[in-house]
Amino acid sequence: MRFQKTFKALSDPTRRGILNMLKEGPAAAGEIGEHFAVSGATISHHLSILKDAGLILDDRQGKYIYYELNMSVVDDLIGWVTGLKGEHQDE
C-alpha cells in the first residue's frame, strides 16, 4: 500500500470532501467542481492527487470522465488502521 501518497492525499480538506461526495456514487469532474469554491484546474489537480494515491478510479465515457472511490484501497486503509489496535482490547 502507498501510505505516503494516501495520507498526503487525505491531508487536504477539499480532497476529503471529494471523497465524501464520491461515497454517494460516481461523478464527473464538472459535477464535483460545482460543490467546491475553487477553479476547474484546482479540482483537476485534486483529482490527480487522489488518483495517484489510488483512492479514486476514473472511467472515460464519451467526452466525460467519471470518478469513483477505489474501495479496495479504502478497505486496505481501514484494515491497516484497525490493525493498529492490535489483539489487546480493554475489557
C-alpha positions in Angstrom: 0.0 0.0 0.0 1.2 3.5 -0.8 0.8 5.1 2.6 2.8 8.2 2.0 0.7 9.2 -1.1 -2.5 8.1 0.6 -2.0 10.2 3.7 -0.8 13.2 1.7 -4.0 12.9 -0.4 -6.1 12.7 2.8 -4.4 15.7 4.4 -6.3 18.2 2.3 -9.9 19.2 3.3 -11.0 19.6 -0.3 -9.8 16.1 -1.3 -11.5 14.7 1.8 -14.7 16.5 0.6 -14.3 15.0 -2.8 -14.0 11.5 -1.3 -17.0 12.2 0.9 -19.0 13.2 -2.2 -17.9 10.1 -4.2 -19.2 7.8 -1.5 -22.7 8.6 -3.0 -21.5 7.2 -6.3 -19.5 8.2 -9.4 -19.5 11.8 -10.6 -18.0 13.7 -13.5 -15.3 16.3 -12.8 -17.7 19.2 -13.6 -20.3 17.8 -11.1 -17.5 17.6 -8.5 -16.4 21.1 -9.2 -19.9 22.5 -8.6 -19.6 21.6 -4.9 -16.4 23.5 -4.2 -15.5 27.2 -4.5 -12.3 26.6 -6.5 -11.4 26.6 -10.2 -11.8 23.7 -12.5 -8.0 23.5 -12.8 -7.8 23.1 -9.0 -10.4 20.4 -8.9 -8.4 18.6 -11.7 -5.3 18.9 -9.6 -7.0 17.4 -6.5 -8.5 14.6 -8.6 -5.0 13.8 -10.0 -3.6 13.5 -6.5 -6.4 11.3 -5.4 -6.0 9.1 -8.4 -2.2 8.9 -8.0 -2.8 7.8 -4.4 -5.1 5.1 -5.7 -8.1 6.5 -3.7 -10.2 7.0 -6.8 -10.7 5.4 -10.2 -11.6 7.1 -13.4 -13.8 5.9 -16.3 -14.0 7.8 -19.6 -17.5 7.8 -21.1 -17.6 9.8 -24.3 -16.3 13.3 -23.6 -16.7 12.9 -19.8 -14.5 11.3 -17.2 -16.4 9.8 -14.2 -14.6 9.4 -10.9 -15.5 6.9 -8.2 -14.0 5.6 -4.9 -11.5 2.8 -5.2 -12.9 0.7 -2.4 -10.1 -1.8 -2.4 -7.7 0.9 -1.3 -10.2 2.3 1.2 -10.6 -1.3 2.6 -6.8 -1.7 2.9 -6.5 1.6 4.7 -9.3 0.7 7.1 -7.7 -2.7 7.7 -4.4 -1.2 8.5 -5.8 1.4 10.9 -7.9 -1.2 12.6 -4.8 -3.4 12.9 -3.2 -0.6 15.0 -5.5 -1.6 17.8 -3.8 -5.0 17.9 -5.2 -8.0 19.6 -5.5 -6.3 23.0 -8.9 -5.0 23.8 -9.8 -3.3 27.1 -12.5 -5.5 28.8 
